[in-house]
Amino acid sequence: MQLSPLAAKAADIIDFAPRVIAWQRQHGRHDLPWQQTRDPYRVWLSEIMLQQTQVTTVLSYYQRFLLAFPTVADLAAAPQDAVMQLWAGLGYYSRARNLHHAAHMVVAEFGGKFPESAADLQRLPGVGPSTAAAIAAFCFGQRSAIFDANVQRVLARYWGYAQDLTQAAHKKQLWTFAEDLLPTQDLAQTMPAYTQGLMDLGATVCSARKPNCAACPLASGCAALAQGEPTALPIISKKLQRREQPIYLLWQQNRDLLRLQRRAPKGIWGGLYCLPEISHAQYQQLAGDKQNQTLPPIRHVLTHRDLQLHIVRQHSVSVAEPGAGEVWQPIATLAQLGLPQPISKLLLAAA
């Protein structure tokens, strides 16, 4: 590992956690609803929702979920469609399916109580090492190191770690340092504050493009700042490229009934109900029929894809026997199903 001379000082290692904790208690975030509890159900729910999703987006979903499912037993007992409906619009829908599966597992295998160790928490679907560490630290004061993208950025810059974090060996090396930095005393109090402090630093101070180094409690020992290039780290060589993806959909409606199809579990909008997807050739054939209506393309932006939704509306449709995974759904009850956000907006506006 190539570390700067600053990172080699033992004093930096000893002083790291106390500085993060002191800063968090004075300047960190304290008003997020999941910060006011050590209930593992609520913390777990927030951590899953926050995976690759901004806090501002999660807030309303988090509150709605708790109103609908106040306990893990309530979530486990709910139909999957009810869970997907509440998740619609939050994206990365495998998280919702894993959430439901994990709730079943907590009830069936752990007697309705979340396990306390990070290792046991990782047995739950959708809970990786960093998420498990966060739950263990926040709820049980366990000495476990979180390692999400924000934390990786803080540590790489502070230690001057100039290795490519897309390589597993390098990421593991930096994670080892993260574990060495954990508090060692009064863990029930220090671990939640330290863990939240690292999250807050990465989210509000040590940002990817415009770090506010003047407000950082670690600035005096930060190798990247000392070298005058804080944004040069971390090194991530393989960045996902945005790409456009066309999707062709068929809108069939008979009075107040709408034909919908549940999408496959994997892929875009996995597990949600949607207008049936058709091939480009089918779309062209249907669009060429003057009795049908071709809608203007709808652009929908995802994290790494720009979807172009091409929809043809076929009029004078009879209610045939639905195919596998299909339903004829009353338009008045569309809100009861999990629908992709742009499709829900389109259909409800036309209802």
Secondary structure by P-SEA (a helix, b strand, c coil): cccccccccaaaaaaaaaaaaaaaaccccccccccccccaaaaaaaaaaacccccccaaaaaaaaaaacccaaaaaaccaaaaaaaacccccaaaaaaaaaaaaaaaaccccccccccccccccccccaaaaaaaaaaccccbbbbbcaaaaaaaaaaaccccccccaaaaaaaaaaaaaaccccccccaaaaaaaaaaaaacccccccccccccccccccccccccccccccccccbbbbbbbbbbbbbbbbcccbbbbbbcccccccccccccccccaaaaaaaaaccccccccbbbbbcccbbbbbbbbbbccccccccccccccccccccccccccaaaaaaaaaac
